[in-house]
Amino acid sequence: MNARYRESPRNAEIEDTRQRSLDELLGPVARRIRFEAGAELPLADAIYFPIDGIATLVLQRGQARFQIGFGSRGDAIGIQKLFAPEFADMSAKVLKSGSFICVAPQTLRRLLREDAGLRERLMFHALRAAGRYLDEAARTVALSLERRVAHWITRCGETLASDIIPITHHDLAHTLGVRRSGVTVALHVLEGERLIRSSRARIEVIDGKGLAAFSRPQFS
């Protein structure tokens, strides 16, 4: 793991404890499935609790798409629909191959009625996720395309704990809900600033601090 992204041992220990507790609660009714990078998670079929896989998440409103972050260990992808059915539709695409705990929505609804502890635990997941998603969507709407791309690369690098991000221009454009040509221009701008190096199917961060600074909103 790149030292720049290394998680503190204490935070890692807390997250592992939370995940083990959740695994024990859901174990009897859950399936553990491995998804390869590029696969779409069928959110209508299950709620997904990542173990070592990572998914990029997109909020959809009509034809508009907003990249709202990433789902990784400690998250519950799709859980907000159980507590807020009117919440906007989401899609999730696997960015890093790995395993996910999968539980059918109807099964989880039954467990929530029967187990107050699980209901409290998952409500925490849902509220945390919904707040984070909406905050991320509002943040990206305020950014120019170049800064949106920079922000996505920064957040993706943090989530993967790597300076190498395996993604094509086409997939990045689809994730951000913009034209591929716009993403290509934005990446050229970031390369011109000597912040990244981009090739056909991968992006390499060469100045993480500079990229993070570039991604922030600019106020006149």
C-alpha positions in Angstrom: 0.0 0.0 0.0 1.2 3.5 -0.9 2.3 5.2 2.4 0.3 8.3 1.4 -2.9 6.3 1.7 -2.1 4.2 4.7 -5.0 3.9 7.1 -4.2 4.2 10.8 -4.1 0.9 12.7 -6.7 2.1 15.1 -9.2 3.0 12.4 -8.6 -0.3 10.6 -9.2 -2.2 13.8 -12.5 -0.4 14.5 -13.7 -1.0 11.0 -12.8 -4.7 11.1 -14.7 -5.1 14.4 -17.8 -3.4 12.9 -17.5 -5.7 9.8 -17.2 -8.9 11.9 -20.2 -7.9 13.9 -22.3 -7.3 10.8 -21.1 -10.5 9.3 -22.3 -12.4 12.3 -25.7 -10.7 12.2 -26.2 -11.4 8.5 -24.4 -14.7 8.2 -27.4 -17.0 8.4 -29.3 -15.3 5.6 -26.5 -13.8 3.4 -24.6 -15.0 0.4 -20.9 -14.2 -0.3 -20.4 -13.5 -4.0 -17.2 -12.4 -5.8 -17.7 -9.8 -8.6 -15.0 -8.9 -11.1 -14.0 -5.4 -12.0 -16.5 -3.9 -14.6 -19.5 -5.9 -13.3 -22.7 -4.0 -12.5 -24.2 -4.8 -9.1 -27.9 -5.7 -9.6 -29.2 -3.4 -6.9 -32.8 -4.5 -7.3 -31.8 -8.0 -6.2 -29.8 -7.4 -3.1 -28.1 -5.0 -0.6 -24.4 -5.3 -0.9 -21.8 -5.2 2.0 -18.3 -5.0 0.4 -15.7 -7.2 2.0 -12.6 -6.5 -0.2 -14.3 -5.4 -3.4 -14.9 -1.7 -4.3 -17.7 -0.2 -6.4 -18.1 3.2 -7.9 -21.6 4.7 -7.2 -23.8 6.8 -9.4 -27.0 8.7 -8.5 -29.6 8.9 -11.3 -32.3 11.5 -11.8 -34.0 11.1 -15.1 -31.3 11.4 -17.7 -28.9 13.1 -15.3 -26.1 11.1 -13.6 -24.0 12.2 -10.6 -21.0 10.3 -9.4 -21.5 10.1 -5.6 -18.5 8.2 -4.3 -17.4 4.7 -3.7 -18.7 1.7 -1.8 -16.0 -0.2 0.1 -15.6 -2.2 3.3 -17.9 -0.8 6.0 -20.5 0.4 3.5 -24.0 -1.0 2.7 -24.7 -0.4 -1.0 -28.4 0.1 -1.7 -29.4 0.2 2.0 -31.0 3.7 1.8 -33.9 2.3 -0.3 -35.1 0.2 2.7 -35.4 3.3 4.9 -36.2 5.9 2.3 -38.0 4.3 -0.8 -38.2 7.7 -2.5 -34.5 8.1 -2.5 -33.1 8.6 -6.0 -32.1 5.5 -8.0 -28.5 4.4 -7.9 -26.2 2.2 -10.0 -23.0 0.5 -8.8 -20.2 -0.8 -10.9 -17.3 -2.8 -9.5 -14.1 -0.9 -9.7 -11.9 -3.4 -7.8 -12.6 -7.1 -8.0 -13.6 -8.7 -4.7 -16.2 -10.3 -2.5 -19.5 -8.8 -1.3 -22.0 -10.0 1.3 -25.4 -10.0 -0.5 -28.8 -10.0 1.2 -32.1 -9.9 -0.6 -34.2 -6.8 0.3 -37.2 -8.7 1.4 -35.1 -10.8 3.8 -33.5 -7.7 5.2 -36.9 -6.1 5.7 -38.0 -9.1 7.8 -34.8 -9.1 9.9 -35.3 -5.4 10.5 -38.7 -6.0 12.0 -37.4 -8.8 14.2 -34.1 -7.5 15.4 -33.9 -4.0 16.9 -30.1 -4.1 17.1 -29.7 -4.9 13.4 -32.3 -2.2 12.6 -30.3 0.4 14.5 -27.1 -0.7 13.0 -28.3 -0.6 9.4 -30.2 2.7 9.9 -26.8 4.2 10.8 -25.4 2.8 7.5 -28.3 4.2 5.6 -28.2 7.7 7.1 -24.4 7.9 6.8 -24.5 6.8 3.2 -27.4 9.1 2.1 -25.7 12.1 3.7 -22.4 11.3 2.0 -24.0 10.7 -1.4 -26.0 13.9 -1.4 -23.0 15.9 -0.2 -20.8 14.4 -2.9 -23.5 15.1 -5.6 -23.8 18.7 -4.5 -20.1 19.1 -4.5 -19.5 17.8 -8.0 -22.4 19.9 -9.5 -20.5 23.0 -8.4 -17.3 22.0 -10.1 -16.1 22.5 -13.7 -15.6 19.3 -15.6 -11.8 19.5 -15.2 -12.2 19.8 -11.4 -14.8 17.1 -11.3 -12.4 14.7 -13.0 -9.6 15.8 -10.6 -11.9 15.2 -7.6 -13.0 11.8 -8.9 -9.4 10.7 -9.4 -8.4 12.0 -6.0 -11.2 10.1 -4.2 -10.7 7.0 -6.3 -7.0 7.0 -5.4 -7.9 7.3 -1.7 -10.4 4.5 -1.9 -8.1 2.1 -3.8 -5.1 3.3 -1.7 -3.1 3.5 -5.0 -1.7 6.0 -7.4 -2.7 3.7 -10.3 -6.4 3.8 -11.3 -7.4 1.2 -13.9 -10.2 3.0 -16.0 -10.8 3.9 -19.6 -11.9 7.4 -20.8 -15.2 5.8 -21.8 -15.9 4.3 -18.4 -14.9 7.5 -16.6 -17.2 9.5 -18.8 -20.1 7.1 -18.2 -19.4 7.3 -14.4 -19.5 11.1 -14.4 -22.4 11.3 -16.9 -20.6 13.4 -19.4 -19.2 13.0 -23.0 -16.1 11.0 -23.5 -14.5 13.9 -25.5 -15.0 16.2 -22.4 -13.2 13.7 -20.2 -10.3 13.4 -22.7 -9.9 17.2 -22.7 -10.0 17.3 -18.9 -7.4 14.6 -18.6 -5.2 16.5 -21.0 -5.5 19.6 -18.8 -4.5 17.7 -15.7 -1.6 16.2 -17.6 -0.6 19.7 -18.7 -0.5 20.7 -15.0 1.8 17.7 -14.4 -0.8 16.2 -11.9 -1.4 12.9 -13.7 -0.3 10.7 -16.5 -3.1 9.1 -18.6 -3.0 6.2 -21.0 -5.7 4.2 -22.8 -6.9 2.2 -19.8 -5.3 3.7 -16.7 -4.5 7.0 -14.9 -1.5 7.5 -12.8 -1.4 10.2 -10.1 2.0 11.9 -10.1 1.2 14.8 -7.8 -1.5 13.8 -5.3 -1.4 17.0 -3.2 -1.5 19.2 -6.3 -4.4 17.2 -7.7 -6.4 17.5 -4.5 -5.8 21.2 -4.5 -6.9 21.5 -8.1 -10.1 19.7 -7.4 -11.4 22.2 -4.9 -14.0 24.8 -6.0 -12.6 28.1 -7.0 -14.3 31.2 -5.7 -13.9 34.6 -7.3 
